[in-house]
Amino acid sequence: MQNRLIKILLLLVVSFSKIAWAKDPIYFLPEKNNLQILPQKFEYNLLNKSTIKIGDIVIDSNNLSLELSRDTKGYSFIFNWPAGLFQYAELVLFNNYGKAIKTYTINKDNVELAKEAVEKDSLLRTDKAIFKTNIETVLIEEIKYLPFFKFCIQRQEENTKIDLCSVELYFSSKDGKPTIKMRSDSKKKAQILVNNAHVGEQGIIFLNDLTESIHFRGQSESGARLEIETRLKPVDFKDVVISDDGQSLILTGHGSFPVSDKNVTKLGDSLWQIRLPTDFPVFYIQGEGGIPFRQEFFIRGQLPTEGMRTQALDLVHTTYASSEKMTLELPKGISIISKEANSKVSPVRNQKADWTVSNLEKGENSKRILYLKKDNSEFAVYQSIYRAPAFEARLGLTYFSAEKLSFGNLGLNYWIDKRSGLGLNIDQTLTKSDTIEKWSTNEFSYLHRLNAGLNFQDPSFYVSAHLRSSTIGDFSFSQIGFGIGQKSSFNSSFFLSFADWYNWNFNYYLGAKSSDAEIKSVMQIDYRLYLALSHTYMFQYGFNIQNFSLANMGAMKPTQTNLTLGLTYLF
């Protein structure tokens, strides 16, 4: 038992050491290192009268099928379609008048994937999706008497529409058993339309703007139909190196993922790395809705190798400061130089050098570049650093419903670093009530984030300490308080229509005396929503509940419910 505990402790120490001493790679800037990133393109090809190819997906209308099976539990439908187009969608049965008669929800959990054999180096995805569901007798009776029906797999969301419909089907019998067949007497013209215009059987559409959209419509001779409306998804190619054996191009991207997991490593939520053969640097990347777009690269000259990778123990990605310093570790045989005034590097000692970047623009990503030299070759490395506004100013109005008082609010926060911040809040009555002629509060706060990050950039819980000075009527109080809170962004599209961020606080203030009056304690709950108007301005609104434990404070109500709104400025 003791030996086991020692082993566990050693594993924990090793794991912690790996985390504590983890080094970040410095990226090679693709556009300055002989790699040309070509525009993404949407490909289509009517291979024959029954088959359409979209990007790397082959859609054979004969394989877009529906079978009827029967077992001891009754009848079942078995639907088949190309797996690459849909991970989730609605599957709808339509009668011959185009009216929906049954709808199914499909997702990864209720769909089976059938792997289809392809050539080893092929980029094509030919996997088939299979969806099996039990059906009611009443549905069979309805379909039995239809001259024909069809099914469509549909998905529609912002910037995306995908509609894949089968050929016309009808109910029949074989050897006395019910079956479903395709109509063969309703041939249509195989054709393709792009943005409502007839085009050739094969084509490429280049997109350079995220706001540009494509409306594609393809129809086979049998009547199967594919309709796609999509656009590009943002992607940033952040790094390129070539493997030391010269066989693989290794690309790091941020944003939209490749359509296939082949040779792809996920490095983070939106960060990934892919290996491509240097003689064919091509892959397919997801557009909106997962539609494949072809991404190609052109190698114009010598590329940096994996062995040239430079690392940093203290690499800076975000900051509040206008300048930062990082320590670089260089591989042997590599020297480093600077060509820019805002990117300076110290002389290399023991393969280490200090890199100082300056003049970082507030509210923007600033890219700073250095150059690695090996023999007669020179390659650009860089770091992109976002400098956030350290100050947050607030101007607002608050209405105390219990006392019927209106307040003017002025607030200022200053973030010293990614953990610590200082705050100042001033509240002053603008009106009078029957019980209180004046009420003002000045409060100084210290805020400490539980996880490091930037204001209005990174979600975080935090704790706080407060020193509050209040004047209520003829009485003055000084109180010490403590609190906990959270500031976070919304992920739900429903809430994002109302606000981009939310912030809640719970503060508790100790008691204080003034003459014969006494505030024994105060509990305060504050909830605010922030709607971004621009990069620097936010509209804020919310409510505040304060509960006072009082002694000799006349007719002042112990519970105050307040409504607040205002404007936040980041600078």
LINVENBEL-V773960 format. One record per pair of residues at least 12 apart in sequence whose ideal C-beta (glycine too) atoms are under 7 Angstrom apart, sorted by sequence separation. I is the first residue (numbers start at 1). J is the second residue. If there is no record, write none. Layout:
BEGIN
I_J, I_J
END
This chain:
BEGIN
43_55, 50_62, 79_91, 115_127, 116_128, 152_164, 169_181, 216_228, 263_275, 282_294, 283_295, 314_326, 336_348, 344_356, 397_409, 411_423, 412_424, 428_440, 450_462, 489_501, 490_502, 509_521, 528_540, 529_541, 547_559, 66_79, 90_103, 91_104, 114_127, 152_165, 169_182, 170_183, 239_252, 314_327, 335_348, 369_382, 396_409, 411_424, 427_440, 449_462, 467_480, 468_481, 488_501, 509_522, 528_541, 529_542, 113_127, 114_128, 169_183, 215_229, 237_251, 238_252, 282_296, 312_326, 313_327, 343_357, 368_382, 395_409, 411_425, 427_441, 448_462, 487_501, 488_502, 528_542, 546_560, 65_80, 90_105, 91_106, 150_165, 151_166, 167_182, 168_183, 238_253, 255_270, 257_272, 281_296, 312_327, 342_357, 355_370, 367_382, 368_383, 394_409, 395_410, 447_462, 448_463, 466_481, 508_523, 527_542, 64_80, 113_129, 114_130, 150_166, 167_183, 213_229, 214_230, 237_253, 238_254, 254_270, 258_274, 281_297, 312_328, 342_358, 410_426, 426_442, 487_503, 527_543, 545_561, 63_80, 64_81, 89_106, 150_167, 213_230, 214_231, 236_253, 254_271, 336_353, 342_359, 367_384, 368_385, 394_411, 447_464, 465_482, 466_483, 507_524, 88_106, 111_129, 112_130, 150_168, 168_186, 213_231, 235_253, 236_254, 281_299, 310_328, 311_329, 330_348, 393_411, 409_427, 425_443, 446_464, 464_482, 485_503, 486_504, 526_544, 543_561, 544_562, 88_107, 111_130, 150_169, 196_215, 212_231, 236_255, 253_272, 310_329, 332_351, 365_384, 366_385, 393_412, 445_464, 446_465, 464_483, 485_504, 506_525, 543_562, 111_131, 148_168, 149_169, 194_214, 195_215, 235_255, 310_330, 407_427, 408_428, 424_444, 445_465, 463_483, 485_505, 524_544, 525_545, 543_563, 544_564, 87_108, 110_131, 148_169, 210_231, 234_255, 235_256, 252_273, 278_299, 330_351, 365_386, 366_387, 391_412, 392_413, 407_428, 445_466, 463_484, 464_485, 485_506, 505_526, 543_564, 148_170, 194_216, 210_232, 233_255, 234_256, 251_273, 309_331, 329_351, 407_429, 408_430, 423_445, 483_505, 484_506, 504_526, 524_546, 542_564, 59_82, 147_170, 233_256, 250_273, 251_274, 308_331, 329_352, 330_353, 364_387, 391_414, 407_430, 443_466, 444_467, 462_485, 483_506, 504_527, 541_564, 58_82, 193_217, 210_234, 260_284, 307_331, 328_352, 390_414, 405_429, 406_430, 422_446, 423_447, 483_507, 522_546, 523_547, 541_565, 57_82, 106_131, 207_232, 250_275, 251_276, 258_283, 259_284, 327_352, 328_353, 343_368, 345_370, 360_385, 362_387, 390_415, 406_431, 443_468, 461_486, 483_508, 503_528, 540_565, 192_218, 258_284, 259_285, 308_334, 342_368, 343_369, 361_387, 363_389, 405_431, 421_447, 481_507, 482_508, 502_528, 522_548, 540_566, 57_84, 144_171, 248_275, 249_276, 258_285, 259_286, 327_354, 328_355, 343_370, 360_387, 362_389, 441_468, 442_469, 460_487, 481_508, 502_529, 503_530, 57_85, 143_171, 191_219, 248_276, 357_385, 405_433, 420_448, 459_487, 481_509, 521_549, 539_567, 540_568, 104_133, 190_219, 248_277, 249_278, 256_285, 257_286, 325_354, 326_355, 340_369, 398_427, 404_433, 419_448, 441_470, 459_488, 480_509, 481_510, 501_530, 519_548, 520_549, 83_113, 190_220, 247_277, 248_278, 256_286, 325_355, 403_433, 419_449, 459_489, 479_509, 480_510, 499_529, 500_530, 520_550, 537_567, 538_568, 188_219, 190_221, 247_278, 259_290, 325_356, 405_436, 440_471, 479_510, 498_529, 499_530, 500_531, 519_550, 520_551, 246_278, 249_281, 338_370, 339_371, 403_435, 439_471, 499_531, 500_532, 537_569, 188_221, 259_292, 323_356, 324_357, 403_436, 419_452, 438_471, 439_472, 479_512, 518_551, 536_569, 187_221, 323_357, 336_370, 337_371, 405_439, 418_452, 478_512, 517_551, 518_552, 536_570, 148_183, 188_223, 323_358, 336_371, 418_453, 438_473, 477_512, 517_552, 536_571, 242_278, 322_358, 336_372, 337_373, 418_454, 436_472, 437_473, 516_552, 517_553, 102_139, 186_223, 322_359, 323_360, 436_473, 477_514, 322_360, 334_372, 335_373, 476_514, 530_568, 475_514, 91_131, 182_222, 334_374, 415_455, 475_515, 84_125, 101_142, 319_360, 333_374, 466_507, 468_509, 475_517, 477_519, 84_127, 86_129, 479_522, 83_127, 83_128, 456_501, 82_128, 83_129, 80_128, 81_129, 249_297, 80_130, 96_146, 235_285, 95_146, 96_147, 78_130, 79_131, 96_148, 96_149, 233_286, 78_132, 95_149, 233_287, 94_149, 167_222, 168_223, 232_287, 233_288, 76_132, 77_133, 93_149, 94_150, 167_223, 231_287, 250_306, 76_133, 167_224, 230_287, 231_288, 76_134, 77_135, 93_151, 94_152, 166_224, 230_288, 76_135, 92_151, 165_224, 230_289, 74_134, 75_135, 91_151, 92_152, 165_225, 73_134, 230_291, 232_293, 242_303, 244_305, 324_385, 91_153, 92_154, 164_226, 241_303, 244_306, 310_372, 228_291, 240_303, 241_304, 242_305, 243_306, 244_307, 392_455, 89_153, 90_154, 163_227, 241_305, 308_372, 63_128, 75_140, 89_154, 241_306, 322_387, 58_124, 89_155, 161_227, 162_228, 308_374, 319_385, 388_454, 56_123, 86_153, 318_385, 320_387, 388_455, 56_124, 57_125, 58_126, 161_229, 241_309, 315_383, 317_385, 318_386, 319_387, 320_388, 56_125, 86_155, 160_229, 316_385, 388_457, 160_230, 318_388, 320_390, 308_379, 310_381, 79_151, 81_153, 159_231, 302_377, 304_379, 85_162, 85_164, 81_164, 66_151, 320_415, 320_417, 64_164, 66_166, 64_166, 66_169, 61_167, 68_178, 68_179, 68_180, 67_180, 66_180, 456_570, 435_554, 435_555, 436_556, 435_556, 162_289, 160_288, 159_288, 160_289, 155_289, 125_260, 318_454, 49_190, 46_190, 396_540, 46_192, 394_540, 44_192, 403_557, 46_201, 402_557, 409_564, 45_201, 46_202, 45_202, 402_559, 403_560, 409_566, 402_560, 44_203, 61_220, 123_282, 402_561, 64_224, 400_560, 401_561, 43_204, 61_222, 123_284, 401_562, 400_562, 41_204, 42_205, 61_224, 399_562, 41_205, 398_562, 399_563, 41_206, 42_207, 398_563, 52_218, 398_564, 39_206, 40_207, 59_226, 397_564, 39_207, 52_220, 396_564, 397_565, 39_208, 396_565, 397_566, 50_220, 396_566, 49_220, 50_221, 395_566, 396_567, 42_214, 44_216, 46_218, 49_221, 50_222, 363_535, 394_566, 395_567, 363_536, 44_218, 52_226, 394_568, 392_568, 393_569, 392_570, 393_571, 391_571, 389_570, 389_571, 40_232, 37_237, 56_259, 87_290, 35_240, 30_237, 33_240, 30_240, 27_238, 28_239, 27_239, 28_240, 28_241, 27_252, 56_284, 55_284, 57_292, 56_292, 55_292, 54_292, 55_293, 55_294, 40_285, 42_293, 43_294, 41_293, 40_293, 41_294, 40_294, 40_295, 38_296, 38_297, 37_297, 38_298, 36_297, 35_297, 36_298, 35_299, 36_300, 34_299, 34_300, 34_301, 34_302, 35_303, 34_303, 33_303, 33_304, 28_304, 25_309, 26_310, 26_311, 25_311, 26_312, 24_311, 23_311, 24_312, 23_312, 23_313, 24_315, 26_328, 29_369, 33_379, 33_380, 32_380, 28_379, 29_380, 28_380, 29_381, 28_381, 29_382, 27_381, 26_381, 27_382, 26_383
END
